Amino acid sequence: MTRERVSSGTEWEATVGYSRAIRADGRVSVAGTTATDEDGDPVAPGDAYAQTAHALGLVADALDEAGAGVEDVVRTRLFVTDIDDWEAVGRAHGEMFGEVRPATTMVEVSRLIHPDLVVEVEAEAVVTEE
């Protein structure tokens, strides 16, 4: 199996033992991604749409670094702290994926890693091995 790691460079990756993304045998898995800035601080506290759009941008960056793109995504998972935000979260997701339309799950969770975060996104993509 071929395996390539993508790192965001945050201290949490080594502490928790994870990678931003992994590419293995034509599959790219992007870890749960929240709307944080370079310092790890929440972006747009409490704003479901803005946080989803920001997190999806970080997901797209990780995909790109792994040699994939948004068009290769086959599955996403959206974890929200308030399911009533589904329309705002869904709108941002739809704007990112358009006609790609990956299989998607949205689940309400009791909380995320920081109280100002209201959405976390995971993604899986399939790419042709070179």
N, C-alpha and C positions, 0 to 999 in steps of 0.2 A: 504494500500500500504506500502510495506517495502521500506525504503530509506536509503542509505548509501553514505556519502560524502567522496571523496578522495581529500586531499589538498596537494598542492605543498609547502605550507608554505610561499609563497611570500606575501608581503604587499598588492599587487594588488587584491588579492581575497577578502579581507575584504573591501577595498576601493571601488571596482567596484561591489561587491556583487555576486560573482560567485565561483564555485568550479572547481578544475582541472578535476574532473569526478564525475558522479553520477551513482550509481547502484540503480535501482528501478524496482522491480518485474521482474527480469531476463533480464533487459536491462541495458547496460552501455553506457553512453554518455560521450565522452571525449571532453572537451572544445577546442576551437581553440588553437593550440599549435605552437609556433615559436621556432626557434633554438637559445635558450639563455642558458647561463651558470648559475651556482648557484647564481650569483650576479645579474642576469637579463640582462647581457650584451650579445649582438649578437655574435653568433659563426659563423665563416667563412663568414664575410661580403660580400654580393653580390654573393656568390657561391650557385646557385640553387640546385645542386646535394647534396653538403655537408649539406646545411641547411635542405633539405627534409629528408635526412638520420638521422640527429640529431633530428629533430622534431618527426619523426616516432619512434625513440628510446624512447623519452619522452612519447609518446602516449603508447607504449608498456609497459613502467613502470607503467603508470597510470592504464592501463587495468589489469596488474598483481596485483596491490594493491587492485583493485576492485574485484578480483577473476575471471578475464577473461583472455583471451590470444589473440594473433594476429589471431589465427585460428577461433575465435568467431566473428570477425569483419564482419559485413554485409554491411556497408556503410562508405565511406570516402568522405570528401570534401577537395579539394586543392585550396587554394586561392594564386594566383601568381601575382607579380607585372609586369611581362613580359611574355605573353603567348608564346613568342618565346623560352622560357626555358622549354617548355612542355616535350621535350625528356629527359632532365636531371632529371626533377622532376618525370616523369613517370618511368624512369629507377630505381630510388631510391625506388619508391612506389612498383614497380614490384619485386625488390629484397626483400623487407620486406614481401610482401603478397603472392608471388609465386602462388601456385594453389588455395589459398583461394579466390582470385579474387573478392573482394567485389564490389558492385555497387559503382561507383566513378564519381565524378564531378570535373572538373578543370575549374576555372573561373579566368579571369584576373580582378584585382582590381587596383585602382589608387595608393594606398599606404597602408602600414601596420603601426603598432604602432611606428616603428623606421625605419629611412631611410636605414639602412644597412640590414634590413630583406626583403627577397624577396619571402618567402613562409610561409603559415600558413596552418595547417592541423587539421581537425576535424575527429572524428571517432565514430561509433556506433557499439556496439556488442550485441549479444543475447546469454545468458547463461542459463543453467538449474538451477532453484531455488532449494535449498537444503531443 
